[in-house]
C-alpha cells in the first residue's frame, strides 16, 4: 500500500523502539499531555486487512482483532481507531471503493468498547484523518503500514513491525540482541526525514515521488521513473514548488514553467542529486502531468478540518476504561470457547496482565488529578485494590475486608531485550476479583463442547517464553491449566509499580539489598576478612 519504494528511501531515518519502552518513557514518564500514556492513532482498515488471515473457529477475523486488542491493553498506549468515512475517494488502487461500510465494523466497535478503546469515523479516508490528528497534537503517532500518512501531513509514524510487510523481512525492527521479537517498531519522524542528509524530503517532495512513481490514486505514475530518480527530483525542490502552487490556487499559472523545470532537471541533472541524466524520461513529462485530481487527493484530503465539522469530541477523548465483564461477554457472544470456565482460564494468560497495567495507570492518573487536592486524605491514598474495585463497579464490596489486594508482593526484577532493558518488576497478583468480574459477564448461553475446551489453549496469545515462576520453557511445552483463582506473576514496568506501590517497592529494594550484602559477605576471602579485622 502507498508509494512503491518510498519506505526504502525513508529507512535511514528509522529508529527502532521497544513498544513498551516507548510507551513508558514517552507516555507514562514524560506525561506531556497529562494522561500518563502514549497516544496512538490506528487505521482500522489496516487491522481488517491483516485479520483476513484468520481461518479457524467461529468469527476468525474478529478473534484476530480481539487478541490484538488484548496485546495493546498490556502497554500504556491510548489508542484511537479511525474508520473510513463516506467521502473517501471512489477509486483506490485501481478498484472502485463501495459506499457501504466494512462488514467487520459493527462487531469490532463492540470489541473496542469492551476494551475501553476510542474509535471514530473519518469524513473521508482514515489515514488522512489520523495524519491531521497527529499534526494538531491530538495523537503522538500514527501506527500504520502506509507511507501515505506522511503525504497527508503526519509528523510521526510507527511502522507496523509485521515481517509479512515488504521491507520488514530484511529490515525489521530488532531488539538489543539483534532479534526480531515482535515487540519493536520502527519510528519515523518527519523532522528527521526533512533533516537527514541522505533523505532530505519535505511533504511536497513526498507528494512528487507519489505522482512520479504511482500510488493509491494513480498506480501508473511516469513509465520508467524509478524511486531514485523521483527522489532526486524531489530533493531539487520541485515538489515544494508544486505543493505551494496547489495550496495557493496558482496551479494554472505555475504548471507550464514547473513542467519545463522538471524536464530540464531530467535532461541535465543540474542539481546533481541523480546518478545520471534521463533525457528519455524527460519526454514523458506531458502537458497533462501531474493529474490534478490525484494531486488534490494529497494536497486537500477530506478531513474533519476541511469538512468544516472540526475535530469534534476531543474534549471527551481518553476517558473510557476496559471492562472485564464486557470483555467476557464479547467472548461468549462471538467465540466458540466463550464458556465460563474456558474464559477465566484464558483470561489468566492474556488479559490479566493488561488489566493490572491499566489499574496501575489509573492509580497514577488519580494521583495526578487536580481534584485530588480537594479529596480527603483517605481518598487520596486510595490503594490500587480500591481503585480496581471502584473501576470494576457493580461488585458487592462493602468494606476493606471484602477487598482482595491485587498485588501481594514483588517477586523479582529484570532488564529484558524485549523492552530495551528498562527495569521491570515481577508482581505476584491475586486475580480473584478479576475472575469474579469475568464470571459475572457470562450468561451461560453456550454449552461447552470438546472443540471449545480445546480452544482454551493459548495458540492465539503472543506470550513470552517463561512460565509464571519466571522459568524459561521449551517450545511446545504444555502445562496444565492453573486454578483461575490462584496467584500468578506478571512483569510490569518498574516506574509504574513505584508510582502505585511505593511501599512494596521499598520493601523489595531493602530485601534485595540485604540479600546482596549477605552474598557479598559470604564471598569475601578469608585473608581479606583478617586484614579488615
GUTI-213071 format. One record per residue (C-alpha): x, y, z. Coordinates in steps of 0.02 Angstrom, whole numbers. Layout:
N
> c1, c2, c3
> X, Y, Z
...
***
This chain:
533
> c1, c2, c3
> 0, 0, 0
> 57, 177, -33
> 204, 227, -144
> 318, 87, -207
> 495, 101, -139
> 463, 253, -29
> 488, 160, 135
> 660, 110, 70
> 702, 292, 39
> 649, 338, 216
> 738, 192, 300
> 894, 292, 353
> 782, 392, 470
> 702, 240, 555
> 729, 224, 742
> 694, 52, 819
> 597, 62, 981
> 530, -63, 1104
> 343, -38, 1109
> 344, -49, 1299
> 490, 70, 1324
> 418, 196, 1201
> 250, 195, 1289
> 326, 200, 1463
> 460, 332, 1432
> 370, 447, 1308
> 199, 418, 1383
> 199, 375, 1568
> 360, 460, 1622
> 361, 614, 1511
> 174, 637, 1535
> 171, 787, 1419
> -18, 785, 1400
> -70, 736, 1575
> -138, 563, 1533
> 17, 458, 1576
> 12, 366, 1410
> 73, 375, 1230
> -74, 416, 1116
> -79, 324, 951
> -199, 326, 803
> -238, 168, 706
> -319, 149, 535
> -447, 12, 569
> -447, -42, 386
> -265, -99, 403
> -313, -209, 551
> -457, -278, 449
> -335, -319, 308
> -218, -415, 423
> -364, -503, 509
> -415, -585, 346
> -282, -717, 379
> -388, -790, 520
> -461, -958, 470
> -502, -1065, 621
> -653, -1067, 734
> -803, -954, 747
> -778, -774, 687
> -591, -799, 650
> -563, -622, 587
> -642, -545, 742
> -542, -662, 852
> -381, -597, 774
> -437, -418, 810
> -487, -467, 987
> -315, -536, 1031
> -227, -387, 954
> -331, -276, 1068
> -282, -383, 1217
> -99, -361, 1174
> -124, -173, 1156
> -206, -167, 1327
> -45, -230, 1408
> 54, -74, 1359
> 24, 105, 1417
> -42, 163, 1249
> -203, 259, 1225
> -265, 206, 1053
> -397, 283, 943
> -459, 181, 795
> -522, 277, 645
> -638, 205, 512
> -650, 264, 331
> -795, 383, 303
> -924, 413, 166
> -821, 546, 74
> -668, 440, 43
> -608, 431, -139
> -715, 321, -251
> -565, 241, -337
> -414, 173, -244
> -276, 57, -304
> -367, 41, -469
> -527, -26, -390
> -695, 53, -355
> -725, 86, -171
> -901, 39, -121
> -1011, 156, -22
> -1055, 25, 109
> -959, 18, 273
> -842, -129, 304
> -933, -284, 365
> -821, -300, 519
> -851, -125, 587
> -1005, -154, 695
> -936, -306, 787
> -764, -227, 803
> -844, -75, 885
> -916, -192, 1017
> -742, -262, 1050
> -664, -89, 1059
> -797, -30, 1181
> -762, -178, 1296
> -575, -141, 1296
> -607, 44, 1327
> -525, 98, 1165
> -581, 254, 1072
> -647, 250, 894
> -722, 372, 769
> -771, 380, 586
> -674, 500, 475
> -764, 610, 348
> -651, 537, 212
> -501, 421, 224
> -448, 361, 395
> -262, 384, 363
> -289, 566, 310
> -390, 599, 468
> -256, 517, 575
> -121, 623, 493
> -225, 778, 534
> -249, 725, 715
> -62, 694, 728
> -20, 863, 650
> -127, 958, 778
> -61, 858, 926
> -214, 754, 969
> -112, 594, 948
> 75, 567, 970
> 97, 448, 823
> 6, 352, 688
> 28, 163, 692
> 21, 113, 509
> 90, 11, 365
> 52, 151, 244
> 182, 283, 200
> 42, 394, 134
> 19, 458, 313
> 168, 573, 285
> 97, 634, 119
> -60, 687, 214
> 42, 783, 342
> 80, 662, 485
> 230, 706, 592
> 267, 538, 675
> 229, 363, 610
> 259, 196, 697
> 277, 69, 558
> 192, -97, 589
> 327, -224, 637
> 247, -372, 546
> 376, -472, 447
> 245, -503, 313
> 262, -322, 255
> 379, -282, 112
> 543, -212, 177
> 518, -283, 352
> 582, -457, 308
> 761, -395, 296
> 748, -229, 386
> 626, -258, 528
> 645, -176, 699
> 756, -283, 811
> 792, -286, 996
> 960, -257, 1080
> 1006, -438, 1048
> 979, -413, 861
> 823, -522, 861
> 651, -489, 789
> 543, -520, 943
> 383, -439, 879
> 396, -311, 1021
> 485, -175, 923
> 433, -48, 791
> 525, 73, 680
> 480, 253, 722
> 488, 382, 583
> 480, 569, 619
> 450, 700, 485
> 580, 812, 567
> 712, 678, 537
> 652, 647, 358
> 674, 832, 322
> 843, 848, 409
> 930, 685, 361
> 1061, 723, 227
> 1029, 559, 136
> 840, 583, 132
> 805, 770, 140
> 621, 761, 94
> 478, 880, 133
> 292, 846, 118
> 297, 921, -58
> 441, 807, -106
> 348, 653, -43
> 195, 700, -146
> 302, 723, -301
> 376, 549, -279
> 199, 478, -267
> 148, 567, -428
> 303, 505, -521
> 304, 328, -454
> 117, 298, -438
> 18, 272, -280
> -153, 231, -213
> -244, 354, -326
> -144, 328, -486
> -45, 168, -499
> 35, 214, -665
> 145, 363, -624
> 275, 403, -757
> 332, 249, -850
> 514, 209, -816
> 534, 329, -670
> 624, 235, -532
> 619, 284, -350
> 797, 355, -353
> 757, 471, -498
> 596, 527, -414
> 692, 556, -253
> 821, 663, -346
> 684, 773, -422
> 605, 795, -252
> 770, 845, -172
> 791, 975, -309
> 641, 1067, -233
> 517, 1030, -373
> 392, 950, -253
> 392, 1102, -140
> 356, 1216, -288
> 210, 1106, -341
> 136, 1096, -166
> 149, 1285, -141
> 58, 1316, -305
> -79, 1191, -259
> -107, 1269, -89
> -108, 1447, -157
> -225, 1403, -302
> -97, 1461, -432
> -75, 1295, -523
> -137, 1357, -694
> -6, 1494, -692
> 136, 1391, -620
> 119, 1222, -706
> 191, 1264, -879
> 350, 1334, -801
> 356, 1194, -674
> 344, 1057, -806
> 485, 1140, -903
> 591, 1139, -745
> 558, 953, -717
> 606, 913, -896
> 763, 1019, -882
> 817, 933, -721
> 792, 762, -800
> 892, 810, -954
> 1037, 895, -865
> 1040, 833, -684
> 1083, 1012, -642
> 1058, 988, -456
> 1173, 838, -454
> 1056, 733, -346
> 1030, 598, -480
> 1162, 471, -530
> 1135, 506, -715
> 1039, 611, -841
> 869, 548, -902
> 826, 633, -1069
> 707, 494, -1121
> 610, 512, -959
> 600, 700, -986
> 499, 670, -1145
> 369, 576, -1043
> 327, 729, -938
> 175, 777, -1040
> 66, 931, -1027
> -64, 837, -926
> 60, 792, -788
> 26, 789, -646
> -155, 728, -644
> -238, 865, -545
> -371, 755, -465
> -235, 642, -396
> -131, 790, -336
> -282, 860, -246
> -309, 696, -153
> -141, 727, -68
> -146, 917, -50
> -329, 935, 0
> -383, 772, 83
> -555, 771, 161
> -534, 775, 350
> -630, 848, 496
> -533, 1008, 462
> -577, 1026, 278
> -752, 958, 307
> -788, 1112, 415
> -852, 998, 551
> -695, 1015, 655
> -622, 876, 762
> -775, 850, 872
> -773, 757, 1037
> -590, 788, 1076
> -633, 851, 1250
> -701, 680, 1297
> -560, 576, 1223
> -463, 451, 1330
> -595, 437, 1466
> -654, 260, 1427
> -592, 111, 1529
> -578, -75, 1497
> -723, -175, 1568
> -683, -356, 1613
> -868, -402, 1618
> -895, -334, 1442
> -740, -423, 1376
> -804, -588, 1446
> -974, -553, 1367
> -889, -522, 1198
> -806, -693, 1211
> -972, -777, 1245
> -1057, -684, 1103
> -929, -715, 967
> -813, -861, 1006
> -843, -1047, 1022
> -735, -1051, 1179
> -845, -919, 1263
> -899, -1029, 1407
> -866, -980, 1586
> -725, -1096, 1638
> -631, -1080, 1474
> -645, -891, 1476
> -575, -869, 1652
> -433, -990, 1612
> -386, -897, 1454
> -401, -725, 1535
> -268, -777, 1660
> -138, -787, 1522
> -181, -646, 1403
> -296, -522, 1491
> -247, -504, 1674
> -75, -427, 1637
> -161, -290, 1536
> -292, -259, 1669
> -157, -246, 1803
> -59, -121, 1698
> -216, -16, 1667
> -252, -18, 1854
> -76, 49, 1890
> -105, 181, 1756
> -269, 232, 1836
> -186, 249, 2006
> -59, 368, 1927
> -196, 469, 1843
> -294, 482, 2006
> -139, 543, 2097
> -104, 670, 1958
> -282, 735, 1952
> -305, 915, 2015
> -463, 859, 2101
> -360, 756, 2223
> -318, 915, 2316
> -498, 926, 2374
> -510, 742, 2420
> -495, 677, 2595
> -327, 605, 2645
> -404, 432, 2646
> -473, 451, 2469
> -310, 521, 2402
> -214, 373, 2471
> -334, 250, 2392
> -246, 85, 2361
> -239, 6, 2187
> -357, -128, 2251
> -488, 4, 2295
> -460, 86, 2126
> -487, -82, 2043
> -647, -113, 2140
> -712, 61, 2101
> -673, 46, 1916
> -747, -128, 1901
> -908, -64, 1979
> -1065, -161, 2025
> -968, -285, 2130
> -1032, -319, 2306
> -886, -242, 2401
> -938, -151, 2557
> -787, -148, 2673
> -598, -156, 2664
> -611, -336, 2721
> -706, -377, 2561
> -564, -312, 2455
> -433, -427, 2386
> -260, -348, 2375
> -223, -351, 2189
> -33, -353, 2205
> 29, -457, 2351
> 217, -446, 2326
> 361, -402, 2211
> 447, -565, 2171
> 598, -515, 2066
> 667, -390, 1940
> 742, -397, 1767
> 804, -300, 1617
> 749, -387, 1457
> 791, -356, 1272
> 606, -355, 1226
> 585, -192, 1323
> 755, -118, 1280
> 816, -166, 1454
> 706, -50, 1557
> 688, -106, 1737
> 537, -218, 1766
> 465, -297, 1923
> 382, -467, 1927
> 224, -443, 2029
> 127, -577, 2118
> -56, -549, 2078
> -212, -609, 2167
> -340, -616, 2025
> -495, -666, 2122
> -587, -500, 2099
> -547, -504, 1913
> -609, -683, 1898
> -768, -638, 1991
> -799, -493, 1871
> -766, -602, 1718
> -887, -736, 1779
> -1022, -603, 1801
> -1011, -565, 1615
> -1052, -742, 1560
> -1238, -777, 1541
> -1224, -963, 1506
> -1290, -955, 1328
> -1160, -1079, 1264
> -1134, -1261, 1308
> -953, -1317, 1325
> -908, -1435, 1185
> -748, -1531, 1154
> -700, -1401, 1024
> -724, -1255, 1143
> -621, -1343, 1277
> -482, -1369, 1152
> -495, -1186, 1107
> -441, -1149, 1284
> -263, -1174, 1228
> -158, -1018, 1207
> -125, -1032, 1020
> -193, -857, 991
> -91, -774, 1126
> 77, -693, 1097
> 153, -733, 1265
> 333, -739, 1320
> 434, -898, 1338
> 429, -904, 1527
> 308, -985, 1647
> 231, -892, 1793
> 382, -929, 1902
> 496, -845, 1777
> 575, -1008, 1718
> 613, -1024, 1533
> 504, -1153, 1446
> 547, -1259, 1296
> 450, -1226, 1138
> 293, -1330, 1128
> 292, -1360, 1316
> 116, -1387, 1380
> 74, -1351, 1560
> -88, -1400, 1646
> -207, -1253, 1670
> -191, -1168, 1839
> -334, -1136, 1957
> -408, -970, 1895
> -413, -902, 2074
> -232, -945, 2115
> -99, -811, 2115
> 4, -775, 1960
> 158, -674, 1917
> 170, -540, 1784
> 307, -420, 1729
> 268, -235, 1745
> 373, -79, 1711
> 459, -33, 1874
> 421, 152, 1860
> 234, 117, 1855
> 244, -1, 2004
> 344, 130, 2101
> 207, 257, 2071
> 65, 142, 2128
> 151, 34, 2261
> 295, 135, 2337
> 288, 36, 2499
> 303, -131, 2410
> 448, -66, 2306
> 535, -2, 2463
> 517, -172, 2546
> 580, -263, 2391
> 731, -149, 2369
> 775, -166, 2553
> 757, -355, 2547
> 863, -364, 2390
> 999, -252, 2464
> 1008, -362, 2619
> 1018, -517, 2511
> 1155, -442, 2402
> 1253, -388, 2556
> 1240, -564, 2626
> 1305, -636, 2463
> 1448, -512, 2458
> 1495, -554, 2637
> 1489, -740, 2601
> 1603, -715, 2451
> 1736, -613, 2544
> 1903, -709, 2550
> 1961, -760, 2725
> 2126, -665, 2708
> 2031, -506, 2667
> 1922, -532, 2821
> 2078, -549, 2933
> 2155, -395, 2857
> 1999, -295, 2892
> 1991, -360, 3070
***
